[in-house]
Amino acid sequence: MPSQRIILGIGLAILLVIGAASIGLDFKSRSDNASVDRALGILSKLSDMRPMLRGAESAARAFALTGDQEFAREYREASDAILPALALLIEAVKDNPTERQLIEQTKALVERQIAINSELIRLRNAGDNAGAAALVGQEDREATATIAGNLAKAVAEERRLLFARRAESETSGVFLLAIDLAGVLLILVLASVLTMSARRSRRELQDSLSASKATNEALEAAVAERTAHLVAAHEELRLSAAVLRSTFHSMAEAVLVIDTKGEILLSNPAAETMLRYRPGMTVELLRSLSTVFHADGVTPLKVEDMPASRALRGETFDSSEMVVRPVSGNAPVHLIISGRPLRDGSGAISGAALVYHDATASRETEHKLQQSQKLDAIGKLTGGVAHDFNNMLTVITGTTETLVASLAHEPDLQKTAELIDQAAERCSELIQHLLAFARRQPLQPRNVDINATVLDIAKLLRPTLGEQVEVNSILDQETAIAHIDASQLANSLLNMAINARDAMPNGGKLLLETRNVVLDDAYAQANPGVKAGPYVMLAVSDTGGGMSQEVLDKVFEPFFTTKEVGKGSGLGLSMVYGFVKQSGGHIRIYSEVGHGTTIKLYLPPARGQIEAAPAPAAALPHGNETILVVEDDALVRNFVIAQLQSLGYRTIAAANGPAAMALIADDKPFDLLFTDVIMPGGMTGRQLADEAIKRRPGVKVLYTSGYTDNAIVHQGRLDPGVLLLTKPYRKSQLANMVRRALAG
């Protein structure tokens, strides 16, 4: 009996150690998850800091150039927000000396730049234009580069820490599963030992009772002694079992103990929640409730590769991942399983113990992050390609326009030229869609009444979609005003409605909804790139066939389409995605195969009153002024010169910024600087314009670009007072914009 107490004492001690280790690892796992959340938060703050710095600098320099007090107000708002944001960043990275040093150095440089920009605004307000110009000339590009470099280093360091913490979290999870499994096995061993001990005690008691009457008194004394020991042992067993049962039932992981026939001998409450197990079920019946796949969620998992089958074959494994899709239609579950075979006294396999960990939330977050990174990479590539094509299309569209006009007396050739012109126009529209996806199109946002816009579009949709599609709307009368580009919103609504119609070939219902919503911090953390706060929600729902998960994963990619060849370009939703993201909003698609689709646009709310749509500009006459054309692409440069000369203007040309500065230094007279934005030679169009204005105050500037960087477009919006002619453009567009620039 003392040996039994020793065994029970050792078992209880081991269980306490295992419980303490499990609790410690659980706390560590939560700490690792908190560290990952903190790292994501710091990355978000670092990402927000860049546009804030660029916005402050752009506003200060715009004020210095124009004297517009609106720019001074924008600068004050931006500079007031920068230093508190940097202070929050320093507090967030205080435990990382490297990042803290980078951010503190950046803060010192930013404070210096804010002081310089504030002095620049003061001089401009005081009318000291010469002092302001001199201060602009002292721009510390090295400090700007250092700030950008420091932020980039901080992002790299935080990403390195993020990946390290994620790896530590996964390692802790594996150890936690192993410790839980060891606890289950120890429970079974102790239960077996105590059961055998109880049986042995009963046999000894019966042997004693059957002894001779001569030894009756001694036997009764022995029985009394043994009974006392047995009562004590049972009490110890009861206490130990209570501790083990409490630990077993409170585990977050699901545990199943099975025999060689697949009968489930033991389970905990987590198994009922996670695996939908019910008492009396077998492993085979449990399998019939779901379809099981490998970790990729596509390849079916064979029965012989199931965790129970592997463990019953004698395999020991950890971190085996699979995806379970319930046949009831519930959401799929990502499970990480550990398994151990159980053996009897002879070493033969008598069953298996399986521990299941639900990794659905972490895998879903990883998937969203990967999708966001993939779309961002595709957007950068698409924007670069679209920029180069715009240069070529500028020459093609302008040349074919001239060619069509010159072939007026040759109808056959003129029709051929018109076909080329129409094809070029379609290419131009395609490039604009690509730029919309890449978030490189210049937007003209204004305060828009979303309800009024939806009602106007609904009137257009009814004849467009046909009688088979019933169009309804549910508009919240309290819906806030949104600050967006109205024309792009209309195009997006039309694209989504046409997609909905195509998803309902036999007819159906299209529902348009609006309301105010607030996305909280939890939603923002679960959806990378989303900022918590108020939004204006616009939803488009259809009763079509819905989309599978595979289609949803690719639906925003350019040129991806499920329609037949020739019936869709695959650019509709990618354009909508780019427009919403560039506007500072969020887009989410909910779809179920056989039930339909809902697309929700979360648009930024506006401040102030509704603005009227701008009236179309009237055509302006030709002119005889001199225009300095700066364009690195020779084809585009020659085309522009020919078009301007045909409009009566005199031209001088340069291939890049330094060449143009040489012409300015030679005192070449000109009335308008017409420059591309992105050029080789170490000087952008914006930098060239700044230098030209310094040397020739009052000179007019007109920019052109296929897509624009932050030099011209700040967060997707044209800087007030800056004129931009987007490539490709036609002769009429060129003439109107040149006259507008000269008249301004």
Secondary structure by P-SEA (a helix, b strand, c coil): caaaaaaaaaaaaaaaaaaaaaaaaaaaaaaaaaaaaaaaaaaaaaaaaaaaaaaaaaaaaaaaacccaaaaaaaaaaaaaaaaaaaaaaaaacccaaaaaaaaaaaaaaaaaaaaaaaaaaaaaacaaaaaaaaaaaccaaaaaaaaaaaaaaaaaaaaaaaaaaaaaaaaaaaaaaaaaaaaaaaaaaaaaaaaaaaaaaaaaaaaaaccccaaaaaaaaaaaaaaaaaaaaaaaaaaaaaaaaaaaaccbbbbbbccccccccccaaaaaaccccccccaaaaaaacccccccccccccccccaaaaaaaccccccbbbbbbbccccbbbbbbbbbbbbbccccccccbbbbbbbaaaaaaaaaaaaaaaaaaaaaaaaaaaaaaaaaaaaaaaaaaaaaaaaacccaaaaaaaaaaaaaaaaaaaaaaaaaaaaccccccccccaaaaaaaaaaaaaaaaacccbbbbbbbcccbbbbbccaaaaaaaaaaaaaaaaaacccbbbbbbbbbbbbbcaaaaaacccccccccbbbbbbbcccccccccccccccccccccccccccccaaaaaaaaaaaacbbbbbbbccccbbbbbbbbbbbccccccccccccbbbbbbbbbbbbbccaaaaaaaaaaaaaacccccccccaaaaaaaaaacccccbbbbbccccccccaaaaaaaaaaaccbbbbbbbcccccccccccccccccbbbbcccccaaaaaaaaaaaaac
